Amino acid sequence: MVAIATTLASDWYRGFQEFLGNEPEFAPLRSVFRLTPEQMADYDTSVEFNYNAIGVIHGVLNDELNIMLSRAFRQYVDRIAPCEARLERDWREKLQVLDQLGHCPMPPVASSVIRRLNDHFEKKALHVMQSDEIWHPVSNEEALRHNVARYERADILACPDVLEIATRPETIALIQAHLGVLPTLINLSCWRSHAGLPAPKRAQFFHFDLDDYRFCKLFVYLSDAGEGAGPHVYVEGSHRAALVRNARDHWPEGPKDFMDWYLKSVRKTDEDVEKAFGNAGVRLTGKAGDSFITNTAGIHKGEMPVDQDRFLLQMEFAATPMLTELIDPVPLADLGYPEGLAGRLNDPVTAYVARLFVTA
């Protein structure tokens, strides 16, 4: 039963639909958001609609539409959320880099915290995706036979360091400035990528994400991620419609062929990415504790490790509450978090950001 999670999402989308209907400034968006508020209140209907709408908006490469949508989200959230995070002056350079390139470095996580995170997950079960497309728990030995093995959300949430990192005020302020709206934390992921396997799979090929209308991810390396250890690879600027339009207009086989490749080729080869954008991305190598934000609407991949496994923590933030897992939030008192973190999660700004994961 996930009544709390689905209600949180459905109420948000129903409210946004009502907001659009009452604001003449955003009348052009009504041709995209065509459902009634009552239809949006049905969770399954709203999910199907939003996933389709996200794909359409991403595919039209329309800057004006994206700007208007961002402004609508901002005005709506300003009405329903109590306040906003403030970006300090010395973080504005990071914002410029993130906006322009699609990624930016973040302050490293302390080595003591990285040790605690590693110790915590060493005691938890790994899960791998089997042929039925379902994640199953396996032994550590069996996990090594799979490209990727992940930890369950409950085990991630049980470690207070995860939400401590995800809800740092400067991080929330930067993400808000980049997305244009106070964000919602929609996903927590932690996984190991294993070296020495025959071929890359799934997200180890170039791709882009369509997780929401506007979103980005905070990554923390929990192990070293050098050249042979599967670093994150990102095509700079490919989150921006202007760069994609330029690639489309210069594609040798013509714009239609490009859009078929861009939108329909789920896993893209290095050669085709270089053909489109003039390069095959930058490798964001780093040490354990290094952290960065990327807008994964841009072309990216987690490179398959060659000679060393990679261990990674990921936190995803979005403009809207697109649920990635149908799991209800956990009462804060049940988690036993330290007093300082519990106090932060009761702050109105942080409570809004983390509401899909914890409740007061």
C-alpha positions in Angstrom: 0.0 0.0 0.0 1.5 3.3 -1.1 -1.4 5.6 -0.4 0.8 8.4 1.0 3.3 8.5 -1.9 0.7 8.4 -4.6 -1.5 11.0 -2.9 1.5 13.3 -2.5 2.2 13.1 -6.2 -1.5 13.2 -7.4 -2.3 16.2 -5.3 0.7 18.1 -6.6 -0.3 17.4 -10.3 -3.9 18.2 -9.7 -3.0 21.5 -8.1 -0.6 22.3 -10.9 -3.4 21.6 -13.5 -5.8 23.9 -11.6 -3.0 26.6 -11.5 -2.5 26.5 -15.2 -6.3 26.8 -15.8 -6.4 30.0 -13.7 -3.3 31.8 -15.0 -3.7 33.5 -18.4 0.1 33.9 -18.6 0.5 30.1 -19.1 -2.4 29.5 -21.5 0.0 28.2 -24.2 0.9 25.3 -21.8 -2.7 24.1 -21.7 -2.4 22.6 -25.2 0.3 20.3 -23.7 -1.3 19.8 -20.2 -4.7 18.8 -21.6 -6.1 16.7 -18.7 -8.6 18.1 -16.2 -7.6 18.5 -12.6 -9.8 15.5 -11.8 -8.0 13.3 -14.3 -4.7 14.4 -12.9 -5.9 13.4 -9.4 -5.9 9.8 -10.6 -2.4 8.6 -10.0 -2.1 6.0 -12.9 -3.6 8.5 -15.4 -1.3 11.3 -14.3 1.8 9.1 -14.5 1.0 7.9 -18.0 0.2 11.4 -19.1 3.4 13.0 -17.6 5.7 10.4 -19.0 4.3 11.0 -22.5 4.4 14.8 -22.1 8.0 14.7 -20.8 9.0 12.9 -24.0 7.1 15.3 -26.2 8.6 18.4 -24.6 12.1 17.0 -24.7 11.7 16.1 -28.4 10.5 19.4 -29.7 13.7 21.2 -28.6 11.8 24.4 -27.9 13.6 26.8 -25.6 10.6 29.2 -25.2 8.3 26.3 -24.1 10.9 25.1 -21.6 11.4 28.6 -20.2 7.6 29.0 -19.8 7.2 25.6 -18.2 10.0 26.4 -15.7 8.4 29.7 -14.8 5.0 28.0 -14.3 6.6 25.4 -12.0 8.3 28.1 -10.0 5.2 30.2 -9.5 3.1 27.1 -8.6 5.6 25.8 -6.1 6.1 29.3 -4.6 2.4 29.1 -3.7 2.4 25.7 -2.1 5.9 25.6 -0.5 6.6 27.8 2.5 9.8 29.4 1.3 12.9 28.9 -0.8 16.6 28.1 -0.5 19.0 31.0 -1.0 22.1 30.6 -3.2 25.1 32.3 -1.7 27.2 34.6 -3.8 30.2 32.4 -3.9 28.1 29.5 -5.4 27.0 31.5 -8.4 30.0 30.5 -10.4 29.0 26.8 -9.9 25.6 27.7 -11.2 27.0 29.2 -14.4 29.1 26.1 -15.0 26.2 23.8 -14.3 23.8 25.8 -16.6 26.3 26.0 -19.4 28.1 22.6 -19.3 25.4 20.4 -17.7 27.7 19.4 -14.8 29.7 20.9 -12.0 32.0 19.7 -9.2 30.6 19.8 -5.6 32.6 19.9 -2.4 34.1 16.5 -1.6 32.5 14.4 1.1 34.7 13.9 4.1 36.7 10.6 4.2 35.2 9.7 7.6 31.7 9.9 6.0 32.8 7.8 3.0 34.1 5.1 5.4 30.8 5.1 7.3 28.9 4.7 4.0 31.1 1.9 2.9 30.8 0.2 6.3 27.0 0.6 6.2 26.6 -1.0 2.8 29.0 -3.8 3.4 26.4 -5.3 5.7 23.5 -4.9 3.2 22.3 -7.3 0.5 23.0 -6.6 -3.2 20.3 -6.9 -5.8 20.7 -7.6 -9.6 18.3 -7.4 -12.5 17.5 -10.9 -13.8 15.9 -11.8 -17.1 12.4 -11.0 -15.7 13.5 -7.4 -15.4 13.1 -7.5 -11.7 15.8 -6.9 -9.1 16.6 -9.9 -7.0 18.8 -10.3 -3.9 22.0 -12.3 -4.5 25.2 -13.2 -2.7 28.2 -10.9 -3.1 29.9 -13.6 -5.1 26.9 -13.9 -7.5 26.7 -10.1 -7.8 30.2 -10.0 -9.3 28.9 -11.8 -12.4 26.6 -8.9 -13.2 27.6 -5.5 -14.6 25.6 -3.7 -12.0 24.3 -4.6 -8.5 22.4 -2.2 -6.4 21.1 -1.7 -2.9 17.5 -1.4 -1.9 16.0 2.0 -1.0 15.2 1.0 2.6 18.9 0.2 3.1 20.0 3.5 1.6 17.5 5.5 3.7 18.7 3.7 6.8 22.1 5.4 6.6 21.7 9.0 7.9 24.7 10.2 5.9 22.8 9.8 2.6 20.1 12.4 3.5 22.6 14.5 5.2 24.5 14.9 1.9 21.3 15.2 -0.2 19.8 18.0 1.9 22.7 20.3 2.5 21.3 23.8 2.2 23.9 24.9 -0.4 23.2 21.9 -2.5 19.4 22.5 -2.5 20.0 26.2 -3.3 22.2 25.4 -6.3 19.7 22.8 -7.6 16.8 25.2 -7.2 18.7 27.8 -9.1 19.5 25.4 -11.9 16.0 23.9 -12.2 14.2 27.2 -11.6 12.1 25.7 -8.8 12.5 24.4 -5.3 13.1 20.7 -6.1 11.7 17.4 -5.0 14.0 14.6 -4.1 12.6 11.7 -6.3 15.2 9.0 -6.1 18.0 7.6 -4.0 20.3 5.0 -5.6 23.5 3.2 -4.7 25.2 0.6 -6.8 28.3 -1.2 -7.7 29.6 -1.5 -11.2 31.8 -4.5 -11.7 35.0 -4.8 -13.8 36.1 -7.7 -16.0 32.8 -8.5 -17.7 32.4 -9.2 -21.4 30.4 -6.2 -22.6 28.6 -3.1 -21.3 24.9 -3.2 -20.6 22.0 -0.7 -20.2 23.2 2.6 -18.8 26.9 1.7 -19.6 26.0 2.9 -23.1 25.4 6.6 -23.9 21.8 7.7 -23.3 19.8 10.5 -21.8 17.2 10.3 -19.0 13.6 11.5 -19.2 12.8 11.3 -15.5 10.9 14.6 -15.3 10.4 17.9 -17.1 13.4 19.4 -15.3 15.8 17.3 -13.1 19.4 16.7 -12.2 21.4 14.2 -10.1 24.0 14.5 -7.4 26.7 11.8 -7.5 29.2 10.8 -4.9 32.0 8.4 -5.6 32.2 5.9 -2.8 35.3 4.4 -4.3 38.0 5.7 -6.6 36.8 6.2 -10.2 39.9 6.5 -12.4 40.2 5.9 -16.1 39.8 2.1 -15.7 37.1 2.2 -13.0 34.1 3.3 -14.9 33.9 7.0 -14.4 30.8 9.0 -15.3 31.1 10.3 -18.9 29.1 13.4 -20.0 28.7 15.2 -23.3 29.0 18.8 -22.2 26.1 21.1 -23.2 24.0 18.2 -24.5 21.3 19.0 -21.9 20.6 22.3 -23.9 18.2 22.3 -26.8 20.5 24.6 -28.7 23.3 22.1 -28.9 21.0 19.3 -29.9 19.4 21.5 -32.6 22.9 22.3 -34.0 23.7 18.5 -34.0 20.4 17.9 -35.8 21.1 20.5 -38.4 24.6 19.2 -39.2 23.8 15.5 -39.2 25.0 14.1 -42.5 21.8 12.0 -43.1 19.5 14.9 -42.4 17.3 16.2 -39.5 14.7 13.4 -39.6 17.4 10.7 -39.4 19.0 12.5 -36.6 15.8 12.8 -34.6 15.1 9.1 -35.1 18.6 8.3 -33.7 18.3 10.9 -30.9 14.9 10.0 -29.7 14.5 6.3 -30.6 18.0 4.9 -30.2 17.9 4.1 -26.5 21.5 3.1 -26.2 23.9 5.1 -28.4 27.4 4.1 -29.6 30.4 6.2 -28.8 30.9 6.6 -32.6 27.4 8.1 -33.2 27.7 10.4 -30.2 31.0 11.7 -31.5 29.5 12.1 -35.0 26.6 14.1 -33.5 28.5 16.3 -31.0 32.1 16.3 -32.1 33.3 14.4 -29.1 32.5 11.3 -27.0 32.2 13.2 -23.7 34.4 14.1 -20.8 35.3 11.5 -18.2 34.5 12.8 -14.7 37.2 10.8 -13.0 37.7 11.2 -9.2 38.7 9.8 -5.9 36.4 8.3 -3.2 34.4 11.3 -1.8 34.5 13.3 -4.9 31.0 14.7 -5.8 29.4 16.4 -8.7 26.0 17.3 -10.1 25.0 16.5 -13.7 21.9 17.3 -15.7 21.3 13.8 -17.1 18.8 15.1 -19.7 22.2 15.4 -21.5 24.0 12.5 -23.2 25.9 10.5 -20.6 26.9 7.0 -19.5 28.5 5.2 -16.6 31.5 3.7 -18.4 31.9 0.0 -17.9 34.8 -0.6 -15.5 37.9 -2.3 -16.9 40.2 -3.1 -14.1 38.5 -1.8 -10.9 35.0 -1.9 -9.6 33.1 1.4 -9.1 30.9 2.2 -6.1 28.5 5.1 -6.4 25.8 7.0 -4.6 23.2 9.0 -6.6 20.5 11.4 -5.4 18.0 12.7 -8.0 16.1 16.0 -7.8 13.2 17.1 -10.0 10.8 19.9 -10.6 7.8 17.6 -9.9 7.2 14.6 -7.7 7.7 11.9 -10.4 7.8 8.7 -8.3 10.6 6.4 -9.2 9.4 3.7 -6.8 6.0 3.1 -5.3 7.2 3.2 -1.7 5.6 5.3 1.0 7.8 7.8 3.0 9.1 6.7 6.4 8.2 8.6 9.6 11.2 10.5 10.7 11.0 9.2 14.2 11.3 5.6 12.9 14.7 6.3 11.3 16.6 7.3 14.4 18.5 10.0 12.7 20.9 12.3 14.7 19.2 15.3 16.2 20.9 17.8 13.9 19.7 16.0 10.7 16.3 15.4 12.1 16.0 19.1 12.9 17.1 20.0 9.3 14.5 17.6 7.9 11.8 19.4 9.9 12.7 22.7 8.3 10.0 23.7 5.9 12.3 23.9 2.9 14.0 20.6 3.5 10.7 18.9 4.5 9.3 19.8 1.1 12.3 18.6 -0.8 12.5 15.2 1.1 8.7 14.6 1.5 8.7 11.5 -0.7 11.2 9.8 1.6 10.5 11.0 5.1 7.5 12.4 7.0 7.3 14.3 10.3 
